[in-house]
Amino acid sequence: MSDDRSHQTKEAQEARLGDSPVWTQKRRLATALRDVIELLMNTEAPEDELRAATARVERLAERLRALPRHRAPRTHPRNPAANTPSAFFDLSPLVGLANPVAPPVALWTDGDVVRGRVVFGTAYQGPPGSVHGGLVAALFDEVLGFAQWMTGNPGMTGTLKVRYRKPTPLNTELRFEATVERVDGRKIFTEARLYDGDTVTADAEGVFISLTASALKKFIGE
């Protein structure tokens, strides 16, 4: 993927919620917290520096705790963050630019194929130098979920089968692709692959069960 395409993808992600200054600052704060997490994983700072950093982070937490917060689930219509699908995705633990625990994963469509890229830092380590297998599975769940959403009648994960071919390296730009293989009634069959360069480190198959209109309303609390 060219640098121009990467830049366009990043711009598209950052524009998902329009020009809202609040969400711009949420993304900026999430990025800063992501940096703090990654730096903490590798720091050899002395005790006094760690104590001072802890005090500053604790003060930040207290300041945020004193500010207004919504308490409804992010899928609930009374949650302001659920007003658009874009806002929902911005809070995702995998693709959310406003969620500091997200790597985050970049996703886009290429015809009928979902493509993406991600770099997992040290905070996501399982075996030495490698991404935790549970996070690889979570990545596939998110990517396949995005693919099945394109059918126009999306659902929820029924089964997810992951095959780990090789260790997936940390601090490396990984790419992946996902497709919908077929739809059989309410079942949506999907496949995906994760690449390190040209090497497949893992692949997955997922079956999603589309929701009925009544089930969807019940799920989001309408």
C-alpha positions in Angstrom: 0.0 0.0 0.0 1.4 3.4 -1.0 2.1 6.2 1.5 -0.6 8.3 -0.2 -3.2 5.5 0.4 -2.1 5.3 4.1 -2.5 9.0 4.5 -5.9 9.0 2.9 -7.0 6.1 5.1 -5.9 7.9 8.2 -7.6 11.1 7.1 -10.8 9.2 6.4 -10.7 7.7 9.9 -10.1 11.0 11.6 -13.0 12.6 9.6 -15.5 9.9 10.6 -17.1 12.2 13.1 -16.9 15.3 11.1 -15.2 18.4 12.5 -16.4 18.0 16.1 -13.7 19.7 18.3 -14.8 17.5 21.2 -14.1 14.2 19.3 -10.9 15.6 17.9 -9.6 16.2 21.4 -10.9 12.7 22.5 -8.8 11.2 19.7 -5.8 13.3 20.6 -6.0 12.3 24.3 -6.4 8.7 23.4 -3.3 8.9 21.2 -1.3 10.4 24.1 -2.6 7.7 26.5 -1.6 5.1 24.0 1.9 6.5 23.9 2.0 6.5 27.7 1.0 2.8 27.8 3.6 1.8 25.2 6.4 3.8 26.9 5.5 2.4 30.3 5.9 -1.2 29.0 9.6 -0.5 28.1 10.7 2.2 30.6 13.6 1.8 32.9 12.9 5.1 34.7 14.0 5.4 38.3 11.5 5.2 41.2 11.2 9.0 41.7 10.3 9.6 38.0 7.7 6.8 38.1 6.2 8.2 41.3 6.0 11.7 39.8 4.4 10.3 36.6 1.9 8.3 38.6 0.9 11.4 40.5 0.3 13.4 37.3 -1.8 10.6 35.8 -3.8 10.2 39.0 -4.6 14.0 38.9 -5.7 13.6 35.3 -8.0 10.8 36.3 -9.5 12.8 39.1 -10.1 15.7 36.8 -11.9 13.6 34.2 -13.9 11.8 36.9 -15.3 15.2 38.1 -16.6 16.0 34.6 -20.0 14.9 33.1 -20.1 11.4 31.6 -22.9 9.4 29.9 -23.5 6.0 31.4 -25.7 4.4 28.8 -24.1 1.6 26.6 -22.5 3.0 23.4 -25.2 1.3 21.3 -28.1 2.9 23.2 -30.0 5.7 21.5 -29.8 7.8 24.7 -26.0 7.7 24.4 -24.8 10.7 22.4 -21.9 8.6 21.1 -24.3 6.3 19.5 -25.9 8.8 17.2 -23.9 7.6 14.2 -22.1 4.4 13.3 -18.9 6.5 13.0 -19.1 7.4 16.7 -19.6 3.8 17.6 -16.5 2.7 15.8 -14.4 5.5 17.3 -15.0 3.9 20.7 -14.1 0.3 19.6 -11.4 -1.5 21.6 -9.7 -2.4 18.3 -10.4 0.3 15.7 -11.4 3.2 18.0 -9.3 6.3 17.5 -10.8 7.7 20.7 -10.2 4.5 22.6 -6.7 4.3 24.1 -6.7 0.5 24.4 -7.1 0.2 20.6 -3.9 -0.3 18.6 -5.8 1.1 16.5 -6.7 -1.0 13.4 -7.2 0.8 10.1 -10.0 -0.7 7.9 -11.2 0.1 4.4 -13.1 -1.6 1.6 -11.7 -2.5 -1.8 -14.6 -3.7 -3.8 -16.0 -6.8 -2.0 -12.8 -7.2 0.1 -12.1 -5.6 3.5 -8.5 -4.6 3.8 -6.6 -3.2 6.7 -3.3 -2.6 8.5 -2.2 -2.5 12.1 1.0 -2.3 14.3 0.8 -4.0 17.6 3.1 -2.5 20.2 4.7 -4.1 23.3 1.5 -3.7 25.3 -0.1 -6.5 23.1 2.7 -9.1 23.7 2.1 -12.7 24.3 5.1 -14.9 23.4 8.3 -12.9 23.4 8.3 -10.6 20.4 4.9 -11.8 19.3 1.3 -10.6 19.5 -0.9 -12.4 22.0 -3.0 -15.1 20.3 -6.1 -13.9 22.0 -5.6 -10.4 20.4 -5.1 -12.0 17.0 -8.5 -13.7 17.5 -10.1 -10.4 18.6 -8.7 -8.7 15.5 -10.2 -11.4 13.2 -13.6 -11.0 15.0 -13.5 -7.2 14.3 -12.4 -7.5 10.7 -14.8 -10.3 9.9 -17.5 -8.3 11.6 -16.8 -5.4 9.4 -17.0 -7.7 6.3 -20.3 -9.2 7.2 -21.7 -5.7 7.9 -21.4 -5.0 4.2 -24.1 -7.5 3.4 -26.7 -5.0 4.6 -28.2 -7.4 7.1 -25.4 -7.8 9.7 -25.5 -9.9 12.8 -23.4 -11.1 15.7 -20.6 -13.6 15.9 -21.8 -17.2 16.1 -18.6 -19.1 15.7 -15.0 -18.0 15.1 -12.2 -20.5 14.1 -8.6 -19.2 14.1 -5.6 -21.1 12.7 -2.2 -19.8 13.9 0.3 -20.5 11.2 3.3 -18.6 12.5 4.1 -16.1 15.3 2.7 -12.7 14.5 5.4 -10.1 15.2 5.2 -7.0 17.3 6.1 -3.5 16.1 5.6 -4.6 12.5 3.0 -3.3 10.1 0.7 -6.2 9.5 -2.0 -6.3 6.8 -5.1 -8.4 6.5 -8.0 -9.0 4.2 -11.5 -10.4 4.8 -14.4 -11.5 2.6 -17.9 -12.8 2.8 -17.9 -16.2 1.3 -21.7 -16.9 1.2 -25.0 -16.1 3.0 -27.3 -19.0 3.9 -30.5 -17.6 5.4 -29.5 -15.8 8.6 -26.0 -17.3 8.5 -23.2 -15.1 7.0 -20.0 -17.1 6.3 -16.7 -15.1 6.3 -13.0 -15.7 5.9 -9.9 -13.6 6.6 -6.1 -13.8 6.5 -3.4 -11.9 8.5 -0.1 -11.2 6.8 3.5 -10.2 7.8 4.8 -9.1 4.4 3.8 -12.0 2.1 3.7 -14.5 5.0 0.3 -15.6 6.4 0.7 -15.7 10.2 -2.9 -16.7 10.8 -6.3 -17.1 9.1 -9.8 -17.4 10.3 -13.3 -18.4 9.4 -16.4 -16.8 11.1 -20.1 -17.5 11.0 -22.3 -14.5 11.9 -26.0 -14.8 12.7 -28.0 -11.8 11.4 -30.5 -10.3 13.8 -34.2 -10.0 13.3 -35.7 -6.5 13.6 -37.2 -7.3 17.0 -34.0 -8.8 18.3 -32.0 -5.7 17.2 -34.5 -3.4 19.0 -34.2 -5.5 22.1 -30.4 -5.5 21.9 -30.0 -1.7 21.7 -32.7 -1.1 24.3 -35.4 0.6 22.1 
